[in-house]
Amino acid sequence: MKTVWQMVKVFLLFTGCTILFYYSLVWFNREYEYYHRYDEPKGSAVKVSAAESAPPSWLDRLLFFYRDGE
Protein backbone atom coordinates (compact mmCIF):
# COMPACT_ATOMS: atom_id res chain seq x y z
CA MET A 1 0.00 0.00 0.00
CA LYS A 2 2.87 2.34 0.82
CA THR A 3 4.45 1.76 -2.59
CA VAL A 4 1.17 2.55 -4.37
CA TRP A 5 0.85 5.80 -2.39
CA GLN A 6 4.41 6.77 -3.36
CA MET A 7 3.62 6.03 -7.02
CA VAL A 8 0.46 8.17 -6.86
CA LYS A 9 2.41 11.07 -5.33
CA VAL A 10 5.09 10.86 -8.03
CA PHE A 11 2.42 10.65 -10.74
CA LEU A 12 0.60 13.70 -9.36
CA LEU A 13 3.84 15.65 -9.08
CA PHE A 14 4.83 14.75 -12.64
CA THR A 15 1.36 15.61 -13.98
CA GLY A 16 1.32 18.93 -12.12
CA CYS A 17 4.75 19.93 -13.40
CA THR A 18 3.80 18.92 -16.94
CA ILE A 19 0.64 21.02 -16.83
CA LEU A 20 2.54 23.96 -15.37
CA PHE A 21 5.17 23.70 -18.11
CA TYR A 22 2.50 23.44 -20.84
CA TYR A 23 0.59 26.50 -19.67
CA SER A 24 3.79 28.51 -19.28
CA LEU A 25 4.63 27.72 -22.93
CA VAL A 26 1.11 28.77 -23.96
CA TRP A 27 1.50 32.00 -21.99
CA PHE A 28 4.86 32.79 -23.66
CA ASN A 29 3.39 32.04 -27.06
CA ARG A 30 0.46 34.40 -26.49
CA GLU A 31 2.81 37.06 -25.13
CA TYR A 32 5.02 37.11 -28.23
CA GLU A 33 2.44 36.15 -30.87
CA TYR A 34 1.73 39.74 -31.90
CA TYR A 35 5.22 41.07 -31.24
CA HIS A 36 6.28 42.92 -34.40
CA ARG A 37 10.00 42.29 -34.78
CA TYR A 38 10.35 43.94 -38.15
CA ASP A 39 8.81 47.32 -37.43
CA GLU A 40 10.97 50.35 -38.00
CA PRO A 41 12.81 51.28 -34.82
CA LYS A 42 11.77 54.39 -32.95
CA GLY A 43 14.21 57.09 -31.95
CA SER A 44 17.64 57.77 -33.39
CA ALA A 45 18.47 54.40 -34.92
CA VAL A 46 21.60 54.05 -37.04
CA LYS A 47 21.97 51.75 -40.02
CA VAL A 48 24.81 49.34 -39.28
CA SER A 49 25.40 47.82 -42.68
CA ALA A 50 26.00 49.30 -46.08
CA ALA A 51 25.33 47.65 -49.41
CA GLU A 52 28.42 46.97 -51.49
CA SER A 53 28.51 48.51 -54.94
CA ALA A 54 29.98 45.44 -56.67
CA PRO A 55 29.94 41.77 -55.69
CA PRO A 56 33.24 40.50 -54.29
CA SER A 57 35.59 38.66 -56.59
CA TRP A 58 36.11 34.90 -56.31
CA LEU A 59 39.47 35.50 -54.64
CA ASP A 60 37.91 37.76 -52.02
CA ARG A 61 35.21 35.15 -51.34
CA LEU A 62 37.83 32.39 -51.06
CA LEU A 63 39.92 34.41 -48.64
CA PHE A 64 36.79 35.25 -46.66
CA PHE A 65 35.95 31.54 -46.50
CA TYR A 66 39.41 30.62 -45.24
CA ARG A 67 39.50 33.49 -42.76
CA ASP A 68 35.98 33.18 -41.29
CA GLY A 69 34.95 29.66 -42.23
CA GLU A 70 31.74 30.66 -43.97
N, C-alpha and C positions, 0 to 999 in steps of 0.2 A: 504494500500500500504506500509505503514511504517513497519507493522508487517511482511509482505512478504520479504521486504528488510533485516530485522533483521534475518529472518530464512535463507535466502540465505547466509548472512555473516557467520552465525554459521555453516552452512553446508560446506561452503568453508574452513573455519578454521579447522573443524573436518577432512575433506578430506585431506587437506594439512598436518596436523599433522599425520594422518594415513599413508600417503605415505612416509613422512619423517621417521617415525618409521620403516616401512617395509624395506626401502632401507638401513637404518642403521643396521637392523638385517642381511640383505643380505651381507652388507660390512663386518660385524663381522664374518659371516660364511665363507666368502672367505678368510678372514685374517687368520683364525685358521684352515682351512680345511686341509692344508698340514703341520701343526705343528706336529712334531714328538715328542710325549711326552715320548716315551719309549726308546729313544736312550741312549746309554751309556753317562754319564756325562763327560765333558771335565775338565781337571785340576786335582787337588788333592782331589778327592772325597773319602769319607770314608763310609764304609758299616756300617749301624746303627743297623742292626739286625743280630742275630746269630741263626742258626738252632739248636734246642734242640736235644740232642742225643736220648732221649727216650720220648715217649708221657707222659703227666702228668697223674697221677693217678686220680681215680674218686673223691677222697677226695680233691685233689688239685683243680680240676675243679669246685667242689661244693663250695669250699672256694673262688675261683676266682669269681664265679657267685654271691655269697653273697656280696663280697667286691666291685666288679665293676659293677654288674648288667648286665653282658653280658652272 
